[in-house]
Amino acid sequence: MDKYADIAARAGWTGAEAALAVGVTELAQVSVWWAAPLALVLAAAKTWVVNRRKTAEAA
């Protein structure tokens, strides 16, 4: 059951990152083409924050 919850959470975050990236490109009035690289940056930033938090909790 946890496996499916994890998959659903990851899919939800991916959708949220994509929607946020499209929204940012619309607000910035730049081509939607930039949404894909922006979504990748958002995903990398989220991963960095999560890993940093786990490291801080382990110390």
C-alpha positions as CSV (number, residue, x, y, z in Angstrom):
1,M,0.0,0.0,0.0
2,D,2.8,2.4,0.8
3,K,4.3,1.9,-2.6
4,Y,1.1,3.2,-4.3
5,A,0.9,6.1,-1.9
6,D,4.5,7.0,-2.8
7,I,3.7,6.8,-6.5
8,A,0.7,9.0,-6.1
9,A,2.6,11.5,-4.1
10,R,5.4,11.7,-6.7
11,A,2.9,12.1,-9.5
12,G,1.1,14.8,-7.6
13,W,4.4,16.7,-7.0
14,T,5.3,16.4,-10.6
15,G,2.0,17.8,-11.7
16,A,2.3,20.6,-9.2
17,E,5.8,21.5,-10.4
18,A,4.7,21.5,-14.0
19,A,1.7,23.7,-13.2
20,L,3.9,26.1,-11.2
21,A,6.4,26.3,-14.0
22,V,3.7,27.0,-16.6
23,G,2.3,29.7,-14.3
24,V,5.6,31.3,-13.8
25,T,6.3,31.4,-17.5
26,E,2.9,33.0,-18.1
27,L,3.5,35.6,-15.4
28,A,7.0,36.4,-16.8
29,Q,5.5,36.6,-20.3
30,V,8.1,34.3,-21.8
31,S,7.6,31.3,-24.0
32,V,6.0,28.2,-22.4
33,W,9.0,26.4,-23.8
34,W,10.8,27.5,-20.7
35,A,8.4,25.6,-18.4
36,A,10.2,22.3,-18.9
37,P,13.6,23.5,-17.8
38,L,12.0,25.5,-15.0
39,A,10.1,22.4,-13.8
40,L,13.4,20.5,-13.7
41,V,15.0,23.2,-11.6
42,L,12.0,23.2,-9.2
43,A,12.3,19.4,-8.9
44,A,16.1,19.6,-8.2
45,A,15.5,22.3,-5.6
46,K,12.8,20.2,-3.9
47,T,15.2,17.2,-3.8
48,W,18.0,19.3,-2.4
49,V,15.8,20.7,0.4
50,V,14.5,17.3,1.3
51,N,18.0,15.7,1.4
52,R,19.3,18.7,3.4
53,R,16.5,18.3,6.0
54,K,17.1,14.5,6.3
55,T,20.8,15.2,6.8
56,A,20.1,17.8,9.5
57,E,17.7,15.4,11.3
58,A,20.3,12.6,11.3
59,A,23.0,14.8,12.8
